[in-house]
Amino acid sequence: GEEWLEQLLDYIKGNIDFTENYLREHIPGIGMIRPQASYLIWLDCRELGLSHEALNAFFVDKAGLALNDGEMFGKEGAGFMRMNVGCPRVTLEKALQQLKAAYEAL
């Protein structure tokens, strides 16, 4: 199982890198905090200037993505959304394309 685990960890790291590069290139108003030991990334959406309710509506209603909002983890999480990148790359790319379309419509 060790070989499988190494391949999985490499794949998830690739997804993290892909997300970081995609955001930088296509969605400059949303940053990212790289995880230290998981497949859950923090999207830094504070630059969008949206209220808690508006940020959640933006992700659900505009981007079609149901993520965990940062405020559910405490006040320090305001303006952040938590995204799971432990998925097939095609799924991640589709989600990021949806986010890009919503961002461009702001």
N, C-alpha and C positions, 0 to 999 in steps of 0.2 A: 503494500500500500504506500510505501514511501515515495516511489516514483510517481504514482498518481497524485499524491499530495503536492509534490514539487511542481508538477504540471498545472495543478489547480491554482496554486499560489502565483505562478508565473502568469496565468491567464487573468486572474483578478488584478494583478499589478498592471497588466496590459490594459485592462478596462479602466483602471484609475488614471493611467497615463493618457489614454484615449479621451476620457472625460475632461481632464485638465487642458489638453490641447484643443479640444473642440470648443470649450468655453472661451479660452483665450482668443481663438480665431473667429468664432461666430457670435458669442454672447458676452461681450466685454463688460457688461454691467453686472454680471454674476461671477463671483470668484469661487474658489474652492479651497477647503482645508483637507489636505491629504490625511487619510487615516494612518494611525501608527500600527494597528494590529487587527484590522477588520476589513470588511468590504462595504462599510457604511461611510459615505463621505458627507461633509457638511458643505452645502451651497451657501455662500455668503451673498445674500440678496439685499443687504442694507443700502447699497448704492441706488437701488430702484426707488427708494423713498416711500415705500408702500406701508400702510398700517398692517397690523397683524391680520385683520379680516380681509383686507384687500390682497395681501400676499397669498393667503390661502385660496381666495377666489381666483387669483391669477393662475395658480398652479392647477387647480381643479377645473375651473370653468373655461379658461383660455388655453392652457397647455394640455389638459386632459390627463394630468398626473396627480395621483394621490400620494403625497409624501408626508412624512412626519414633520410638523412645524417645530422649529427650535424652542419655542416658548413652552412646549410641553415638558421640556427638560429644565426649565427655570428661566428667570428674567434674562440671564446672560445669553439665552438662545434667541432673543428677539431679532428678527431679520434674517434668520437662518432657516434652511430646510434640510432635512436629512434624506439622502438618496442611497438606495441599495444598488451597488454596481456588481453584485455577485450573480450575474445572469449572462445569457448568451450575448455576444457583442451586437448582434443584429437587433436585439430587444433594446439594448442600451442606446444604440444609434437612433432608433425610432423615437425613443423618449427624448433624446437631445434635439432631434429635428422638430418635434412638437414644441419643445421649450423655445427653440430658436424662432419658430413661427409666431408664438405668443409674444416673445420679446420684441420682435420686429413690429408687431401691431400695437405696442404700447404707445 
